[in-house]
Amino acid sequence: MSKYTFEFKKKVVMAYLNGEGGKVYLAQKYGVSAPSNIKKWVDNYKSQGDEGLMRSRKKEKYSFEYKLRVVELYLTTEVSYQELAIREGIHNPAQICKWVNDFQIAGPDALRPRKRGRKNVFDKQSNKHKSQPIDTTPIDTSAEHVKHLEDELLKLRIENAYLKELRRLRLEEEALLKKQRESSTASEESSN
């Protein structure tokens, strides 16, 4: 069961929006464990209305393409997990964090859906007694190879976009520092 009910969350959010106090004050007044919870509730309420405060009871299943798009958005923009979750309608920002970490460790394959549950185990003894020859046919690995190459290409494209954005930010920062140095040198020369 959820620690906070929908009604409780709405009451706290309305108190915040009506200007009854800040996040820290309201957290103490209503016994909310962390003021950041109130910020999250307010952001969710502003973007999704009442639905943003309701705890989702259904387990969302996201497609591989959707996960990949969200990871690419995170890596190529300067948006936080929380902001991206709100924009994409994902109730749990930690889910995006997990996708990004999995992607960075294992690549796009980490985002593909996997079978859940226990593997089917046949009676091992009955399999030992069967000695029928199995027809083996060569497996066409070209499709698998192409899929692997496409995944690698996608990963490299995302990495390239990330590095370009990082370079752009570094150049902006260097230009800003240079401008600040020039203005401070100019002010020193005028004071002499």
N, C-alpha and C positions, 0 to 999 in steps of 0.2 A: 504494500500500500504506500502511496505517496505521503511524504512527510507533511506537506501542506496541501490543503484542499483548494479547489478552484475558487470557492467563495472567499476563502482567507486571502489568497493571492490577489483577487480582484479588489478586496477591501483595502489591502496595503497599497496596491497600485493607484487606486482612486485617491487615497490619502496623499500619496506622493504628488500626483498630478494636480490635486486641489491646493497644493502648497502648504500642507499641514506640517511639513518638516522634511529634512534631508534623509538620505539613505541610512546614515549612521543612527540618527535619532529614531527613525521609524523601525529600524532593526531592533533597537533596544526596547522601544515601546511595545512592539508586537512579538518580541521573542524570536526573531528570525536569526538563524545561526550566523549569517554573513551578510553585510550590506551589499555585496556583489550580487547576491540572489535577487535583491530588490531591483538593482539595475537591469539584470537579465529579464526579470518579469516585465518591467516597464518597456524595455526595448521590444520584447516579444509582443506585448499588448499594442504598442504603437504600430508595429508592422503587420500583425496578423489579427488584431482584435481579440475577442474572447477565446478564439481557438488557440492563440499563442500561449494562453495560461493553462489550457487543459493538458493534462498528462495523456500522452498518446498510449493507449492500451494495445494497439496493434503494432506488430513488429514490421517496420518498413523494409522492403526489399528494393535495393537500388540496382539499376543495371550497370554493367561494366562501363558503358559509354558515359553514363551520368557521373559515376565516381571519377572517371578519368577527366571529365570536363571540370568538375569541382576542384580536383587536385591541380589541374592546369591553371584555373582561375586563381587559386591561392598562391601558386608559385610565381605567377607572372604579374600579380598586382600587389599592392601594399595594403591589403585588407586583412583584418584579424579573423581568427576562426569564428568568433562570435558574430561579427558583422556578416561574414559569408554565410553562416548558418541562418541568420535572419533573412538575408536576401534570397537564399535558396529554399527556405521553408523547412530546414532540417532542425528538429527540436533539440538535438544534442550536438553542440559544437565539438565535443571530444571525439565524435565519430569522424569528423573531417580531419582532426589531428592524427587519428589512427590511420586513415587512408593515406595521408601525406607521408607519415613515417614508413608505412609498409611500402609505398611507392619508391621512396628514396632508398630503402634497403634492398628490395627485391625486384623493382621495376614494375611494369604494367601488369604482369601476370599475378602479382599479389592482390590486385583488385578484382580479378575474375572470381565469379561465384564458384564455390566448392560444395561437394556433396556433404551433407551433415549426417551425423549419426554413426552407428556402428556398421562396420563392413559385414557383408553377408559371409558367413563361414559355413561351408558345406561339411558334411560329415567326412572327416579326413580318412577314416578307415575305409569307407565305401569308395573313395577316390583311389586308394591304393590298390584295391582289388581289380579295378577296371584297367584293362590293358589294351584298349582299342587304340589303334593309331589315329593320330589327329592330323587332319589335312592342314598343311601349312601353306598359306599363300603369301607371297611377298607383299609387304605393306608399302603403299605409296607415301613416302615421307616428304614429297615435294610440297604438298599442301601445308604440312606441319612446319616445314622449313620456311615457307613464305610467311606464315603466321608469325613465326619467331622473328623474322626480319622486319615485318611490319611493326611488331611491338617494339623492337629495338629502335627503329626509325622514329616512332612516336616518342619514345623516351628521350632520344637525342634532340628532337625538335623542342620538347618542353625544356630540357636542360639548356639548349641554345637560347631560347626566349628568356629564361631566367637569368642567364649570364649577361645577355644584352641589357636587360633591365638593371641589373646590378652595376654594370659599367656606366650606364646613363646616370644613375644616382651618384656614383662616385665622381663622375665628371662635373655634375651640378654642384656637389659639395666642394670640390677643388676650386671651381669658379667663384663660389661664394666666399671661401677662405681667402682667395686672391684679392677679391674686391674689398674684403674687410681689412686686409693688410695694406692695400693701397690707400684706403681712407684713413687708416691710423697713421701711415707715413705722411700723408698730406697734412693731417692735423698737427703732427709733430713739427713739420717744416714751417707751418704758418705760425706756430707759437714761438719759434726761434727768431 
